[in-house]
Amino acid sequence: MIIAQETSFDEAEIFALYDSVGWSVWTRDISRVCRSLSNSHLVITARDESGRLLGLARTVSDDEMICYVQELLVDKGFHGQGIGRRLLGHLMERYAHCRYFMLTTDHESTPEGPANHAFYRRLGMIEHHEQGLSAFGLRVDDP
């Protein structure tokens, strides 16, 4: 597996990856997703030896105080093979100097929640409330 930084993105390839994990809100406007990837602080990918895209992670960061992992996804057919762990580990090392390393995932009550929470805990991450912190957000639905 090859982990590398990328700055340009093929819409069909990105669509296939996001579609494989059921992120239909993202795949409705794949051009917008590719623009968001291009505007990210860092995008790293995992590819097999033939160049097939297996996973992707991207950050939004000031590269000093905060790193926010905006997305971490692995093609559904390749879950459980350590790809997500390698991508996130790469980011944790790259942004080790930042005061905050954060991400958002599904709540534990959702179908994907328990597995996601277990995955992040295995990598040493803890929830905001366990650190005496809270996170707030405003969901804006796409038209």
C-alpha positions in Angstrom: 0.0 0.0 0.0 1.2 3.5 -0.9 0.3 6.5 1.3 0.9 9.8 -0.5 -0.2 13.4 -0.6 -2.3 14.3 -3.5 -3.5 17.7 -4.9 -5.6 16.8 -7.9 -8.6 14.5 -8.0 -10.4 12.4 -10.6 -14.2 12.9 -10.1 -15.0 9.3 -11.1 -12.5 7.8 -8.8 -13.6 10.1 -5.9 -17.2 9.3 -6.6 -16.5 5.5 -6.5 -14.8 5.8 -3.1 -17.4 8.0 -1.4 -20.2 5.9 -3.0 -18.7 2.7 -1.6 -19.3 3.9 2.0 -22.7 5.3 1.2 -21.9 9.0 1.6 -24.7 10.0 -0.8 -24.8 13.6 0.5 -21.3 14.0 -0.8 -21.8 12.1 -4.1 -24.8 14.3 -5.1 -22.2 17.0 -6.2 -18.9 15.3 -6.8 -17.4 18.4 -8.4 -18.0 20.2 -5.1 -16.3 17.4 -3.2 -13.3 17.6 -5.5 -13.1 21.4 -5.0 -13.2 20.9 -1.3 -10.4 18.3 -1.5 -8.3 20.8 -3.5 -8.9 23.5 -0.9 -7.9 21.3 2.0 -4.7 21.8 4.0 -3.6 18.2 3.3 -5.1 15.2 1.4 -3.4 11.9 1.7 -4.5 8.7 -0.1 -3.9 5.0 0.2 -3.5 3.2 -3.1 -2.6 -0.4 -3.9 0.4 -1.3 -6.2 -1.8 -0.9 -9.3 -2.8 2.6 -8.3 -6.4 1.8 -7.2 -7.7 4.3 -4.6 -8.4 2.4 -1.4 -8.8 5.3 1.1 -8.5 9.0 1.7 -8.0 11.4 4.6 -8.1 15.2 4.5 -7.4 18.0 7.0 -8.4 21.5 7.7 -5.6 23.1 9.7 -3.7 26.2 10.6 -0.7 23.9 11.0 0.1 25.4 14.4 -2.7 25.1 16.9 -5.3 22.9 15.4 -5.8 20.1 12.9 -9.3 19.0 12.1 -9.6 15.7 10.2 -12.5 16.5 7.9 -12.7 13.1 6.3 -11.3 9.6 6.7 -12.8 7.0 4.5 -11.8 3.6 3.2 -13.5 1.8 0.3 -16.0 -0.5 1.9 -14.5 -3.6 0.2 -11.2 -2.9 2.0 -12.4 -2.3 5.6 -10.5 -4.2 8.3 -7.2 -4.2 6.5 -5.5 -1.4 8.5 -5.8 1.2 5.8 -7.7 3.7 8.0 -5.3 3.1 10.8 -2.4 3.9 8.5 -4.0 7.0 7.1 -4.9 8.4 10.6 -1.5 7.4 12.0 0.2 9.4 9.2 -1.9 12.4 10.1 -1.4 12.1 13.8 2.4 12.0 13.2 2.3 14.9 10.7 0.3 17.1 13.0 1.8 16.0 16.4 3.0 19.6 17.0 -0.6 21.0 17.0 -2.3 21.6 20.3 -5.6 20.0 19.1 -6.1 17.1 16.8 -9.8 16.6 16.3 -12.4 14.9 14.2 -16.2 14.3 14.1 -17.8 10.9 13.6 -21.2 9.3 13.9 -22.9 9.2 17.3 -22.7 5.8 19.1 -26.4 5.4 18.6 -26.1 5.2 14.8 -25.5 2.0 12.9 -21.8 2.9 12.2 -21.3 4.6 15.6 -20.0 1.7 17.8 -17.5 0.5 15.2 -16.3 4.1 14.6 -15.9 4.9 18.3 -14.0 1.6 18.9 -11.7 2.3 16.0 -10.8 5.8 17.2 -10.4 4.7 20.8 -7.9 1.9 19.7 -5.8 4.7 18.2 -5.8 6.6 21.5 -8.4 9.2 20.8 -11.0 10.2 23.4 -14.3 12.0 23.2 -14.5 15.7 23.9 -16.6 15.3 27.0 -14.0 13.0 28.5 -11.5 15.9 28.2 -13.8 18.4 29.8 -14.7 19.9 26.4 -17.8 20.2 24.3 -18.2 20.5 20.6 -20.9 22.5 18.9 -22.0 22.6 15.3 -24.8 23.8 13.0 -25.9 21.4 10.3 -26.9 23.2 7.1 -28.9 20.9 4.8 -28.1 21.0 1.1 -30.9 22.4 -1.1 
